Amino acid sequence: MQADTLTFEQLCELFNYTPKNRPLSTDEVAEFLGVRRNTLEQHRLNGTGPRYFQPKGTRKVWYLERDMLLWLLSGARTSTSQQPGDALCI
């Protein structure tokens, strides 16, 4: 099964994630991923993190749960010699 064909429910089950069914803040995503807020902010700066939304005229950043889980899945590997994303068949 390809990563892009997984349903949101399957992604939640894969990562043992209980959905909140709303956009998540930077702090919430960082907590779930087990990283510091600064790490997530650096991913945003470098364009390497999950897709995010920042409404015009605000400094607030929001993430969709599915985007967070898909980004986490994008790092799946079966060997240390693989590049991230090479092992997305589940």
N, C-alpha and C positions, 0 to 999 in steps of 0.2 A: 504494500500500500504506500502510495506517495504522500508526503507531508501535506501537500495542498488539497488532498482529498479527505483528510481527517475532519470529522465534524468537531464543533466546539466541545461537545460532550466527550468525544474520544480524547481530545487534547487534555481536558480536565482530568479524565481518568488516568491518562498516561502520567501526568505530573502530580496526581493526588491533590488537585486544586479544587477548592470549593468556590464556585463563581459568586461574585457580588452583584453581577448583572448591572454594572454601571462603569463609567470610565474611572480609571485608577490614577491617583496622584503619583508623583515621582517617589515619595517616601514609601507608598504602598508597594510599588513595583520593586524598589530596591530591597525592601524587607523580604518580599517573596523570593527574589533571586538570591538573597543572601549576600548582597554587595552594599557598599556605602552609597549614599546619595551622590557623592562626588564622582564615583565610578560611572553611574548612570548618566550624569551630566556630561562627563567626558565622552561617553559613547554618542550622546546627542551632538556634541561639538564636532566629533570626527565622522559622524554619519554612519556609525557602526552598530548602533543600538536598535531597539524596536521602534517601529513607526510611532510618532507622537503627534499630538494636536496642541496648538497654542492659539486660542481665540485672539483675534485682532484687538489691540489695545490693552491686552493683559500680559502679565508675566507668568501666569499659571500654565502648567503643562499637564496634559492628560494623555493617558494610554488606554487603548482598548485591550481587554483581557485576551482576546484571541491573538492580537498582534504580539503581546508579551509571550504567550505560550509558543507561537510559531517561531519567534526569534530564539527562544530557548531551544526549541527542536532543531533549529538551523545549525546548531553546534554538535549535532549527533555524529558520532564516529564509532567505528568498530575496531580501529587500530590507531596507534599513535602516529603512524606514517600517513594517515589520511588527512586531507584538508577538510576544514569544517564544511558541512553540506554534502560531502561525497557519499554519506551513508544514510540518506534520507528515506530509503525504502525500509518500511517497518513490517 
